[in-house]
Amino acid sequence: MPQASSTPGHTKSALACQGCGEPYQKDDLTGLTYCTRCEIILSLMPEGRTYMLLGESGSGKSILLYKLMDLYIRSSRPCIYVALDEPPTQLRASVGGLIGGLEQNERDGLLTFVDCHSCMGGLVSQEKHHMDSPGDLNGLGFLLSKLVADLGKERPVRICIDSVTAMFAHCDSDAIVKFLYSTSARVKSAGGSLFFTINGGAVSPEVQKRLEQLADGLIEFKVTESPGTTKRYFRFSKVRGKLYFDTWTPFFVGKNAIQLAPPEEGETRDRFYKVFELIKAG
């Protein structure tokens, strides 16, 4: 069995991951044990779904989304990233360590940025794919349809919108919900998936409920702070039509990676891997 390498701030653990058999590492800062190789997260998220990632700012929604994109791209499944919170030029610098071969993947058509941020500040975008008006949801829908058709000729596309929170400053909530419904239907009909992030408390309970209803999967995030330590957790609140694990699960955010840290309690850990094995078995 290959041995996990030690890096500063990390120590080897005698325990092995039940998902892939690799030895766990332990992060000395957070105290979390984690696997450096396992792609268990994709087994927990069926294809052809719409996923809503909900949580407070800083809870790890975007980072987990980057990790998902990296996993998809590494298996030659194209992703479209709709940038609303910051321009792609800044994103390339911030996600370069989390998404391997960023520039090459863009050239190969495996990662496509759509700049919806520059127009919000009245700036002219330098990106090939961009929006000129922050409120033009019809135009954005048309652009995404074209990209899905062009990029998804061989394999289905994943659309990642980060974050729809910014849309509510420029568009009516009914129009945003309608846009997400139509985008969801369009990408799923082509065999792909839609992911969108939103900050908790950013919209009214009524609008949030409507967003949750359109999503096939709801992933919630939370973060806890203590002196010198930040711990992030997520849980699946629903995955329509599939078995899922609904307990808060910690995840570790490193310099160039994000890793799940399966629950450490015996009964909870056993249930986590039981669900994982049942999902793998179909």
Secondary structure, 3 states (H helix, E strand, C coil): CCCCCCCCCEEEEEEECCCCCCEEEEECCCCCEECCCCCHHHHCCCCCCEEEEEECCCCCHHHHHHHHHHHHHHCCCCEEEEECCCCHHHHHHHHCCCCCCHHHHHHCCCEEEEECCHHHHCCCCCCCCECCCCCCHHHHHHHHHHHHHHHCCCCCCEEEEECHHHHHHCCCHHHHHHHHHHHHHHHHHCCCEEEEEEECCCCCHHHHHHHHHHCCEEEEEEEEEECCEEEEEEEEEEECCCCCCCCCEEEEECCCCEEECCCCCHHHHHHHHHHHHHHHHC
